[in-house]
Amino acid sequence: MRVPWIRKRSRATRGRLICAVLALGFALADGARGEIVTLSGEYGYEKSVARNLAPGTMVDARGARFRVANSKNSSPASSADCKNGPLPDNPYPLQIYDSPSAVLLGGQFEGEVPQDSDWEYTSCDSAAVRIWDSPNSAVEGVRARRVSDGVRFSRQSPLFKLDEAWLSDARGDCVENDSLRSGLIKDVLLDGCFAGINVRASGERTEEALGETVTLAGVLLRLQPYLYKGKISHGAPLKVDQSSPAFQIYDSVFAITGAELISRKQFAIGWEKITDCRNNMLLWISDIPWPGKHMEPPSCFRVVQGELARSLWESVRQNWINCHFSLIRFTDDPVSDPLECDTGFYGGKY
């Protein structure tokens, strides 16, 4: 029997944990379903890995706090990139493998991913949460900031769901699905992503996502520029190529700065991938002229520019925060006012 959950801790603590894990393992072997595994307390730089959980197992991490660190030094550069230095790293603090219909509920992920150094030297692979070969899995109620990638659904994890998550200051993708599977991203605040939703095949793979669709519903997404190969720039809200899945987008807001774009072509392909959408906004939160060609979204997006766009973003962002007052957060996060929650406006609980 394989131990389904391993938390890498001190030897004494690990011994007590193994006893609890073995007890859970015997329960699973007896055919139990819908188990609850509870994580709580400070995990720091310790990795937590789940494998072969029973179908439908819930991992309740609402009381757990993790550190995300992809760099061994605080300011990666050509002389010492993120792989070199004295600092502890923890690129994947929470991972779930081979666990169909698993649900991760909650979890606070404090990142230490450098925010000012060049991406070229800072891009050691990392994600706050990684779900691997776990179809029908869900991640709900997560709060993460200053990370590389936010939540990653890898390999055979079709029909994934990300719900009621708050991610900010992501040097990479806020959500990564480079295995090109269908899924749902709903009711999330993605407040500062170098790139938004990644559905582009990774590495040398050439498979196409025939028949696959990713649905966005109630998604608030703001792109955030970072230093990238010597220039301040950012990617696209939909990180795609011609082999990517189709998109359906409803009641969502994309906020884009006037920073240099890595690829205007990627914007154009992203818009072409949308097969159905309604009631969305594209906020050009800049006073520089609208770039026009390649940037025009479908007619189901209302385009707003300049000061009004900035004001609208602050309104929808704060409305999401007001309407999600019970979500785990950091002590210096903006305060929620439940009485100001407008469920009929963008950011209201979807």
Secondary structure by P-SEA (a helix, b strand, c coil): ccccccccccaaaaaaaaaaaaaaaaaaaacccbbbbbbbcccccbbbbbcccccccccccccbbbbbbccccccccccccccccccccccccbbbccccbbbbcbbbbbbcccccccccccccccccbbbccccbbbbcbbbbccccccbbbcccccbbbbcbbbbccccccccccccbbbbbbccccccccccccccccccccccccccbbbbbcbbbbbbbbccccccccccccccccccbbbbbbcbbbbbbcccccccaaaaaaaaaacccccbbbbbcccccccccccccccccbbbbbcaaaaaaaaaaaaaaaaaacccccccccccccccccccccccccc
